[in-house]
């Protein structure tokens, strides 16, 4: 019987191919080749993305580049074409990512796309883009919207964007287009457009040009252009801020007699505030009588302005009388009125009355904000009632009051000036823990004060805490710190302080 045949020897796997560029030397052992990568798992075919889903994906993209990649990838789907909604989502995302050049490039592509845009798709871009790109978009709007000229609303939005920016050259280009009767993309100005122009000239102190625009509005025969309360309130505000009350009153009378415009509380308030700014509070008070004769009852805003006028003069008693008069007239005080009087009381030593008003606000559901509490903190600090101050700082955030850096700095400056280092160190820990930094001068004063009273360990700990926020003491403070540490014979700590000085400064 024949023995069974021997199994064939296993076939050796082929050697991996080595290119001449990978060959090193015949005497050196070739490195073991890595195992071949596993075959990729079979992935299901990509799901087709429709327009609403794509718009949502683009809007939620973490970067502008990711949004652009999604937009381009979707276009490769068979039979897919972008709509106004997907273009708009991409444009808004690129503008929010501060990629104006990319936004403008997509806009030019959109202008040749077959889809039809609506104005609400594009108006937000006018506010988001830089001024020069905003003007470029305005000029592209007719081709994007398939109309001859842009609307008055689009013109007003773009003009207001340029007026608010600090790009006079771009604004001058648009104004030149407005003045050029041959331009083919802008409508004739209306009252809103003229009011924005007046606001621009008043803001820049060019009252002469602002009044020329007013004259131009009066000469217009079109019913869509005539001065209104906004026009006059803007001009009156400019004159009052410049202290030109005589001219302001003449304009006020002209508004009533020439244009037959009845002033409202806001327009009256411009005049009231103008007199209060000049300290002529009695003249401001006479405006109240004039208002009532013309059947315009003062509101809380008017009373708050008058209270503030008395407060600026330090006339606490009359400020309180106006406040009570407001209540008697049936006008419920608002947060502005309360805050004006609280500030006046706290600055003139009547902090307890200020606290009573804050409690009254709470009872009536009138929320006191950080401005109100900062005035209260300042008054308590001035009275030296630091225990109450520290209690407020500790519990107000827990009660939902969002304090700001000024809240803490008011207290820190007081503690450093009075030399209360114990509370100052505690407040510093609270500030740094909440992400706030004291004033530069107060930080130096705190470190020097701690060294002067021999609290060197607290001074160095405070320095390390401040340094994390980028603080670097002034030269005299450094000298004091090093001297105090050396006096305590803590050489290692001195070296650490010098290391901070060298590496940070």
Buried (B, 14 or more C-beta within 10 A) or exposed (E): EEEEEEEEEEEEEEEEEEEEEEEEEEEEEEEEEEEEEEEEEEEEEEEEBEBEEBBEBBBEBEEBEBBBEBBEEBEEEEEBEBBBBBBBBBBBBBBBBEBBEBBBEBBEEBBEBEEEBEBEBBBBBBEBBBBBBBBBBBBBBBBBBEEEBBBBBBBBBBBBBBBBBEBBEBBEBBBEBBEEEEEEBBBBBBBBBBBBBBBBBBBEEEBEBBBEBBEEBEEBEEEEBBBBBBBBBBBBBBBBBBEBBEBBBEBBEBBEEEBEBEBEBEBBBBBBBBBBBEEBBEBBBEBBEEBEEEEBEBBBBBBBBBBBBBBBBEBBEBBBEBBEBBEEEEBEBBBBBBBBBBBBBBBBEBBEBBBEBBEEBEEEEBEBEBBBBBBBBBBBBBBEBBEBBBEBBEEBEEEEBEBEBBBBBBBBBBBBEBEBBEBBBBBBEBBBEEEBBBBEEBBBBBBBBBBEEEBBEBBBBBBEBBBEEEBBBBEEBBEBBBEBBBEBEBEEBBEBBBEBBEEEE
